Amino acid sequence: MLKSKLNGQFAAVVDDAKAAPFSDLQDKLDAIQDSGMTALTIRNILFHKMLDMHAVPTDHYLREEETPSRLDDPQLIEKLNELGFYRNKPESRLH
């Protein structure tokens, strides 16, 4: 006889020994969502973080536009580059 228990939450499955940081990140994201933040709000925050990384000023019209549905769309980066915004890359140091 099989007893089944209904479980509304599923733990992240990690199949790579080097994926511990991703598992930790998933736990943090779960905690954020459990505290009441929606996925749409998180996407909006990530969009503005992307604009920060491209040095888009806080008063630029892009910050007032609706958050794109796909943050990984290459056309979004192309648009930023066409407007003269490029990703700030941390300087690498040789020791």
Secondary structure, DSSP 8 states (H G I E B T S, - for coil): -------S--------GGGHHHHHHHHHHHHHHHTT--HHHHHHHHHHHHHHHTT--TTSGGGTS---S-TT-HHHHHHHHHTT-----------
